[in-house]
Amino acid sequence: MRLALTEAQRAYQLGEVPVGAVLVRDGAVLASTCNLKEAQSDPTAHAEILAIKQATQKLNNWRLSETTLYVTLEPCPMCAGAILQARVQRVVFGAWDPKAGAAGSLVNVLGFPLFNHSVEVIGGILEDECADIMRSFFRRLR
């Protein structure tokens, strides 16, 4: 999660919403990135999506079973869908997102029992630090 926070800091410095994501398998980092929506003019350039793309390219396989995705903010519905489609095993996130979270806050896409893949979800890891960078970013904008 510390590496994901470093990525969130990078996003902050770039003027992006400060979310960082790191995808790991067997202790090895497959991908490490941050939100790049503004830089890429792409509404799908969330940290989670970019990490999934990096990892699938590195592995030359869209199936990311036995991986853990660390992300500083609870994934949104779009990212939750991508996580399910990529067959990520576990998501560990920092701050809860009551306005757009899809891992239990607003909706629970990752825990919906009728999908053909289930994802272990662990929330609230380094929650204060992850929430602080978000608050700081939006306070700076106002």
Z-matrix of the N, CA and C atoms (Angstrom, degrees):
N
C 1 1.457
C 2 1.529 1 110.22
N 3 1.315 2 116.44 1 -29.88
C 4 1.471 3 119.01 2 177.94
C 5 1.528 4 111.43 3 -61.89
N 6 1.327 5 116.81 4 -39.71
C 7 1.456 6 120.12 5 177.84
C 8 1.537 7 110.27 6 -66.28
N 9 1.314 8 117.15 7 -38.16
C 10 1.468 9 120.79 8 176.20
C 11 1.526 10 110.31 9 -63.32
N 12 1.316 11 117.49 10 -38.15
C 13 1.470 12 120.82 11 176.30
C 14 1.528 13 111.35 12 -65.36
N 15 1.321 14 116.84 13 -36.83
C 16 1.466 15 120.37 14 175.34
C 17 1.524 16 109.80 15 -61.92
N 18 1.310 17 117.08 16 -41.52
C 19 1.469 18 121.48 17 177.12
C 20 1.532 19 110.44 18 -65.17
N 21 1.324 20 117.52 19 -38.65
C 22 1.468 21 120.64 20 177.76
C 23 1.530 22 110.45 21 -63.24
N 24 1.322 23 116.78 22 -38.21
C 25 1.466 24 120.87 23 175.83
C 26 1.530 25 110.91 24 -62.48
N 27 1.328 26 116.26 25 -39.35
C 28 1.467 27 120.87 26 177.76
C 29 1.523 28 109.99 27 -62.17
N 30 1.327 29 116.54 28 -43.36
C 31 1.468 30 120.77 29 177.82
C 32 1.523 31 110.15 30 -61.02
N 33 1.320 32 116.18 31 -43.33
C 34 1.466 33 121.84 32 178.89
C 35 1.524 34 110.24 33 -56.50
N 36 1.327 35 116.04 34 -47.42
C 37 1.461 36 121.08 35 -179.62
C 38 1.528 37 112.22 36 -64.22
N 39 1.319 38 116.73 37 -28.82
C 40 1.462 39 122.01 38 179.06
C 41 1.533 40 112.40 39 -84.13
N 42 1.330 41 116.65 40 -4.34
C 43 1.457 42 120.22 41 -177.95
C 44 1.520 43 113.08 42 82.13
N 45 1.308 44 116.43 43 15.94
C 46 1.464 45 122.37 44 177.63
C 47 1.525 46 109.09 45 -94.37
N 48 1.323 47 117.00 46 156.08
C 49 1.462 48 119.89 47 172.02
C 50 1.525 49 106.17 48 -57.46
N 51 1.343 50 117.63 49 124.72
C 52 1.458 51 120.76 50 -168.90
C 53 1.528 52 115.57 51 -77.41
N 54 1.316 53 114.29 52 81.94
C 55 1.462 54 121.23 53 175.22
C 56 1.516 55 107.45 54 -122.08
N 57 1.323 56 115.48 55 131.32
C 58 1.454 57 121.58 56 176.99
C 59 1.511 58 110.52 57 -120.57
N 60 1.336 59 116.01 58 149.79
C 61 1.461 60 121.12 59 179.78
C 62 1.520 61 110.43 60 -140.42
N 63 1.323 62 115.01 61 142.63
C 64 1.465 63 122.54 62 178.58
C 65 1.524 64 107.25 63 -135.48
N 66 1.317 65 116.81 64 130.41
C 67 1.457 66 122.01 65 178.72
C 68 1.521 67 108.61 66 -110.71
N 69 1.329 68 116.09 67 128.10
C 70 1.464 69 122.44 68 -172.04
C 71 1.528 70 110.26 69 -128.08
N 72 1.333 71 115.30 70 142.60
C 73 1.467 72 121.21 71 170.97
C 74 1.520 73 107.60 72 -136.27
N 75 1.314 74 116.33 73 128.67
C 76 1.468 75 122.35 74 178.85
C 77 1.528 76 112.29 75 51.45
N 78 1.327 77 116.44 76 39.61
C 79 1.462 78 121.18 77 177.73
C 80 1.517 79 114.99 78 79.47
N 81 1.324 80 117.53 79 -3.88
C 82 1.466 81 121.23 80 179.91
C 83 1.526 82 109.92 81 -101.88
N 84 1.320 83 116.37 82 135.34
C 85 1.462 84 121.55 83 178.37
C 86 1.526 85 109.05 84 -76.59
N 87 1.325 86 115.42 85 121.30
C 88 1.466 87 121.32 86 176.54
C 89 1.520 88 111.13 87 -92.00
N 90 1.343 89 116.05 88 -30.43
C 91 1.463 90 120.51 89 -177.80
C 92 1.515 91 108.99 90 -158.18
N 93 1.329 92 114.84 91 146.84
C 94 1.456 93 121.87 92 178.82
C 95 1.527 94 107.04 93 -148.25
N 96 1.331 95 116.73 94 119.58
C 97 1.459 96 119.56 95 -175.00
C 98 1.527 97 111.44 96 -159.07
N 99 1.321 98 114.79 97 -178.68
C 100 1.465 99 120.80 98 -179.33
C 101 1.526 100 109.36 99 -139.56
N 102 1.324 101 115.54 100 172.75
C 103 1.463 102 120.62 101 174.50
C 104 1.521 103 109.74 102 -56.59
N 105 1.329 104 116.37 103 137.51
C 106 1.466 105 121.77 104 177.42
C 107 1.530 106 111.15 105 -139.47
N 108 1.326 107 116.34 106 31.46
C 109 1.466 108 120.72 107 -178.40
C 110 1.527 109 112.24 108 -57.97
N 111 1.316 110 116.87 109 -46.18
C 112 1.464 111 120.83 110 -178.05
C 113 1.524 112 110.69 111 -69.75
N 114 1.316 113 116.60 112 -46.62
C 115 1.464 114 121.03 113 -177.43
C 116 1.524 115 111.92 114 -62.57
N 117 1.325 116 116.49 115 -36.11
C 118 1.464 117 120.43 116 -177.20
C 119 1.533 118 112.70 117 -99.45
N 120 1.324 119 117.10 118 -2.01
C 121 1.469 120 121.22 119 -175.05
C 122 1.525 121 110.51 120 48.06
N 123 1.332 122 114.37 121 48.30
C 124 1.461 123 120.97 122 -173.63
C 125 1.532 124 109.15 123 -137.93
N 126 1.319 125 117.95 124 114.64
C 127 1.460 126 119.94 125 -178.79
C 128 1.525 127 113.55 126 -66.63
N 129 1.324 128 117.96 127 -14.13
C 130 1.465 129 120.36 128 178.38
C 131 1.527 130 112.55 129 -93.93
N 132 1.319 131 118.73 130 1.68
C 133 1.465 132 121.71 131 -175.99
C 134 1.528 133 111.51 132 -82.57
N 135 1.333 134 115.37 133 50.15
C 136 1.465 135 120.90 134 173.08
C 137 1.525 136 108.56 135 -77.67
N 138 1.307 137 116.40 136 154.68
C 139 1.464 138 121.30 137 -177.53
C 140 1.530 139 112.03 138 -55.31
N 141 1.327 140 116.89 139 -42.10
C 142 1.459 141 120.54 140 -177.74
C 143 1.531 142 111.42 141 -63.69
N 144 1.331 143 116.36 142 -44.94
C 145 1.465 144 121.38 143 -179.47
C 146 1.530 145 109.75 144 -63.36
N 147 1.324 146 116.56 145 -44.94
C 148 1.461 147 120.64 146 -179.71
C 149 1.528 148 111.46 147 -63.68
N 150 1.331 149 116.60 148 -39.03
C 151 1.469 150 119.96 149 178.05
C 152 1.528 151 110.71 150 -65.33
N 153 1.318 152 116.69 151 -41.97
C 154 1.463 153 120.35 152 177.92
C 155 1.522 154 109.97 153 -61.39
N 156 1.330 155 117.20 154 -45.06
C 157 1.468 156 120.46 155 179.35
C 158 1.529 157 111.21 156 -61.35
N 159 1.327 158 116.84 157 -45.31
C 160 1.476 159 119.98 158 179.46
C 161 1.521 160 111.06 159 -59.48
N 162 1.328 161 115.73 160 -45.80
C 163 1.470 162 119.97 161 -176.65
C 164 1.523 163 111.77 162 -67.12
N 165 1.329 164 117.53 163 -41.86
C 166 1.463 165 119.34 164 -179.61
C 167 1.526 166 110.95 165 -65.97
N 168 1.325 167 116.45 166 -35.27
C 169 1.464 168 119.30 167 176.80
C 170 1.527 169 111.04 168 -68.53
N 171 1.322 170 115.66 169 -40.27
C 172 1.467 171 119.84 170 179.97
C 173 1.530 172 111.01 171 -64.12
N 174 1.332 173 115.84 172 -41.28
C 175 1.463 174 120.96 173 -177.57
C 176 1.525 175 113.00 174 -88.31
N 177 1.332 176 116.11 175 -11.70
C 178 1.463 177 121.28 176 -174.13
C 179 1.526 178 110.68 177 53.54
N 180 1.341 179 114.72 178 43.64
C 181 1.465 180 121.38 179 -178.03
C 182 1.517 181 107.82 180 -158.27
N 183 1.318 182 118.02 181 130.35
C 184 1.463 183 120.69 182 -179.51
C 185 1.522 184 112.58 183 -78.90
N 186 1.317 185 116.55 184 -15.00
C 187 1.470 186 120.09 185 -179.77
C 188 1.527 187 109.61 186 -85.77
N 189 1.321 188 115.07 187 116.27
C 190 1.472 189 120.45 188 -179.12
C 191 1.528 190 110.99 189 -107.93
N 192 1.327 191 115.50 190 41.44
C 193 1.462 192 119.26 191 177.91
C 194 1.527 193 109.15 192 -62.01
N 195 1.300 194 115.83 193 154.77
C 196 1.467 195 123.28 194 -178.98
C 197 1.520 196 112.71 195 61.80
N 198 1.331 197 117.00 196 29.32
C 199 1.462 198 121.13 197 175.78
C 200 1.522 199 109.54 198 -115.74
N 201 1.323 200 114.03 199 157.92
C 202 1.452 201 121.71 200 174.23
C 203 1.514 202 108.01 201 -122.90
N 204 1.326 203 115.94 202 130.80
C 205 1.453 204 122.43 203 176.60
C 206 1.520 205 107.89 204 -104.45
N 207 1.331 206 115.74 205 119.42
C 208 1.461 207 122.10 206 174.61
C 209 1.522 208 107.02 207 -99.63
N 210 1.313 209 117.13 208 127.73
C 211 1.464 210 120.71 209 -178.72
C 212 1.521 211 108.61 210 -142.57
N 213 1.319 212 116.66 211 142.15
C 214 1.462 213 121.17 212 -172.98
C 215 1.517 214 113.63 213 -75.61
N 216 1.324 215 117.53 214 -17.28
C 217 1.463 216 121.84 215 -179.61
C 218 1.522 217 109.12 216 -132.53
N 219 1.315 218 116.02 217 142.17
C 220 1.463 219 121.17 218 176.46
C 221 1.533 220 110.00 219 -50.03
N 222 1.329 221 117.80 220 129.92
C 223 1.461 222 120.40 221 -178.29
C 224 1.531 223 113.32 222 -61.10
N 225 1.334 224 115.14 223 146.52
C 226 1.459 225 122.58 224 175.91
C 227 1.538 226 108.84 225 -80.86
N 228 1.329 227 118.55 226 173.91
C 229 1.473 228 120.00 227 178.85
C 230 1.533 229 114.04 228 -58.42
N 231 1.340 230 117.89 229 -39.62
C 232 1.463 231 120.17 230 179.13
C 233 1.526 232 110.41 231 -61.53
N 234 1.313 233 116.06 232 -48.06
C 235 1.464 234 120.37 233 -178.58
C 236 1.525 235 111.24 234 -67.56
N 237 1.324 236 116.59 235 -37.31
C 238 1.463 237 120.09 236 177.30
C 239 1.523 238 110.55 237 -60.56
N 240 1.331 239 116.35 238 -41.05
C 241 1.462 240 119.83 239 176.92
C 242 1.515 241 112.17 240 -62.24
N 243 1.321 242 117.07 241 -42.61
C 244 1.460 243 121.11 242 178.46
C 245 1.531 244 110.92 243 -65.29
N 246 1.318 245 116.57 244 -39.13
C 247 1.473 246 121.54 245 177.70
C 248 1.528 247 110.05 246 -60.63
N 249 1.325 248 116.44 247 -44.57
C 250 1.461 249 120.38 248 177.64
C 251 1.527 250 111.11 249 -63.70
N 252 1.329 251 116.74 250 -46.67
C 253 1.461 252 120.62 251 -178.09
C 254 1.527 253 112.03 252 -62.99
N 255 1.323 254 117.50 253 -33.74
C 256 1.464 255 121.70 254 -179.60
C 257 1.525 256 112.52 255 -82.50
N 258 1.310 257 116.00 256 -6.25
C 259 1.473 258 121.84 257 178.88
C 260 1.528 259 113.02 258 64.14
N 261 1.333 260 116.14 259 34.77
C 262 1.473 261 120.52 260 174.71
C 263 1.523 262 107.59 261 -61.54
N 264 1.309 263 116.84 262 136.67
C 265 1.471 264 121.41 263 -175.78
C 266 1.527 265 112.47 264 -79.14
N 267 1.332 266 116.51 265 -40.30
C 268 1.459 267 119.94 266 -171.49
C 269 1.521 268 109.66 267 -143.63
N 270 1.331 269 115.83 268 141.62
C 271 1.459 270 122.50 269 173.36
C 272 1.516 271 107.61 270 -121.38
N 273 1.324 272 115.45 271 126.95
C 274 1.456 273 122.60 272 176.50
C 275 1.521 274 105.92 273 -118.23
N 276 1.334 275 116.79 274 119.37
C 277 1.458 276 117.82 275 -178.66
C 278 1.519 277 111.21 276 -127.82
N 279 1.332 278 114.16 277 162.81
C 280 1.454 279 121.09 278 -177.48
C 281 1.512 280 113.05 279 -90.39
N 282 1.322 281 117.05 280 -83.35
C 283 1.464 282 122.34 281 -174.36
C 284 1.522 283 111.18 282 -85.63
N 285 1.316 284 115.71 283 141.32
C 286 1.456 285 122.26 284 173.12
C 287 1.526 286 108.00 285 -76.16
N 288 1.334 287 116.09 286 149.82
C 289 1.458 288 121.20 287 179.08
C 290 1.528 289 109.89 288 -122.68
N 291 1.337 290 117.20 289 90.95
C 292 1.468 291 120.08 290 -175.85
C 293 1.526 292 114.15 291 -67.52
N 294 1.332 293 117.86 292 -13.51
C 295 1.468 294 120.37 293 -179.22
C 296 1.527 295 113.40 294 -94.69
N 297 1.331 296 117.82 295 -25.16
C 298 1.465 297 119.57 296 -176.79
C 299 1.526 298 113.46 297 -145.60
N 300 1.308 299 118.66 298 8.78
C 301 1.463 300 121.59 299 -175.82
C 302 1.517 301 113.37 300 -70.05
N 303 1.327 302 115.71 301 137.09
C 304 1.461 303 121.39 302 -178.71
C 305 1.524 304 112.61 303 -119.57
N 306 1.346 305 115.56 304 24.86
C 307 1.466 306 119.82 305 177.11
C 308 1.523 307 109.80 306 -124.64
N 309 1.331 308 116.17 307 25.70
C 310 1.453 309 119.95 308 175.64
C 311 1.511 310 115.69 309 132.50
N 312 1.323 311 118.53 310 -21.69
C 313 1.473 312 119.88 311 -178.64
C 314 1.519 313 111.66 312 -73.84
N 315 1.317 314 116.47 313 -69.82
C 316 1.463 315 121.96 314 -178.78
C 317 1.528 316 110.33 315 -88.77
N 318 1.319 317 115.15 316 -50.72
C 319 1.467 318 123.19 317 175.12
C 320 1.524 319 107.46 318 -136.47
N 321 1.326 320 115.84 319 171.24
C 322 1.463 321 118.51 320 179.82
C 323 1.525 322 110.52 321 -127.72
N 324 1.314 323 115.83 322 67.42
C 325 1.461 324 121.57 323 178.87
C 326 1.528 325 110.14 324 -61.17
N 327 1.317 326 116.92 325 -43.49
C 328 1.471 327 119.79 326 -176.80
C 329 1.527 328 112.58 327 -68.18
N 330 1.318 329 117.25 328 -20.65
C 331 1.458 330 119.99 329 -179.68
C 332 1.519 331 114.11 330 -106.91
N 333 1.341 332 117.24 331 8.84
C 334 1.462 333 120.83 332 -178.65
C 335 1.527 334 109.24 333 -67.35
N 336 1.331 335 118.04 334 120.10
C 337 1.465 336 120.93 335 -169.77
C 338 1.531 337 116.43 336 -72.47
N 339 1.323 338 118.99 337 -13.08
C 340 1.464 339 119.86 338 -175.94
C 341 1.531 340 114.23 339 -89.95
N 342 1.339 341 117.54 340 -7.24
C 343 1.459 342 119.14 341 176.49
C 344 1.525 343 110.00 342 -72.09
N 345 1.335 344 116.35 343 157.11
C 346 1.462 345 120.35 344 -178.04
C 347 1.525 346 113.42 345 -81.42
N 348 1.323 347 117.43 346 1.65
C 349 1.470 348 121.57 347 178.11
C 350 1.523 349 107.77 348 -137.95
N 351 1.299 350 116.53 349 138.76
C 352 1.466 351 119.65 350 176.07
C 353 1.527 352 109.00 351 -115.89
N 354 1.311 353 114.37 352 148.30
C 355 1.457 354 122.04 353 -177.01
C 356 1.520 355 108.42 354 -121.68
N 357 1.311 356 116.17 355 129.54
C 358 1.464 357 120.33 356 172.24
C 359 1.524 358 107.05 357 -74.05
N 360 1.324 359 117.31 358 133.07
C 361 1.460 360 121.64 359 -178.28
C 362 1.521 361 109.51 360 -124.28
N 363 1.326 362 114.80 361 131.06
C 364 1.463 363 121.85 362 175.63
C 365 1.522 364 106.37 363 -127.63
N 366 1.318 365 117.10 364 116.23
C 367 1.458 366 121.11 365 -177.64
C 368 1.512 367 112.42 366 -112.58
N 369 1.322 368 115.25 367 162.33
C 370 1.455 369 121.41 368 174.68
C 371 1.517 370 115.00 369 85.21
N 372 1.326 371 118.58 370 16.08
C 373 1.470 372 121.25 371 179.40
C 374 1.529 373 108.76 372 -81.29
N 375 1.324 374 117.25 373 124.56
C 376 1.465 375 123.22 374 -173.92
C 377 1.536 376 110.05 375 51.63
N 378 1.318 377 114.70 376 38.81
C 379 1.465 378 121.76 377 -173.59
C 380 1.519 379 113.31 378 -55.93
N 381 1.322 380 117.38 379 -45.34
C 382 1.466 381 119.92 380 -177.85
C 383 1.524 382 111.69 381 -62.33
N 384 1.314 383 117.01 382 -44.60
C 385 1.468 384 120.30 383 179.96
C 386 1.525 385 111.41 384 -65.26
N 387 1.322 386 115.92 385 -41.13
C 388 1.462 387 120.01 386 179.77
C 389 1.530 388 111.18 387 -67.39
N 390 1.317 389 116.82 388 -39.27
C 391 1.471 390 120.58 389 178.70
C 392 1.522 391 110.85 390 -71.22
N 393 1.332 392 117.08 391 -36.62
C 394 1.472 393 120.92 392 -178.37
C 395 1.522 394 112.35 393 -60.90
N 396 1.328 395 117.42 394 -41.59
C 397 1.463 396 119.41 395 -178.88
C 398 1.530 397 110.37 396 -66.90
N 399 1.329 398 116.68 397 -35.11
C 400 1.469 399 120.01 398 176.94
C 401 1.532 400 110.38 399 -66.82
N 402 1.322 401 116.15 400 -47.12
C 403 1.475 402 120.05 401 179.48
C 404 1.523 403 110.88 402 -59.83
N 405 1.319 404 116.42 403 -43.86
C 406 1.460 405 121.34 404 -179.92
C 407 1.526 406 110.98 405 -61.36
N 408 1.313 407 116.56 406 -42.97
C 409 1.463 408 121.24 407 -179.37
C 410 1.526 409 111.11 408 -61.86
N 411 1.325 410 116.71 409 -48.51
C 412 1.464 411 119.64 410 -176.99
C 413 1.521 412 112.19 411 -74.00
N 414 1.315 413 116.86 412 -30.00
C 415 1.476 414 120.28 413 173.68
C 416 1.526 415 109.96 414 -64.13
N 417 1.320 416 117.09 415 -39.61
C 418 1.457 417 122.57 416 178.98
C 419 1.542 418 111.07 417 -64.25
N 420 1.313 419 116.80 418 -35.92
C 421 1.469 420 121.19 419 179.46
C 422 1.527 421 112.53 420 -68.90
N 423 1.309 422 116.67 421 -30.66
C 424 1.468 423 120.90 422 -176.01
C 425 1.476 424 110.26 423 -86.67
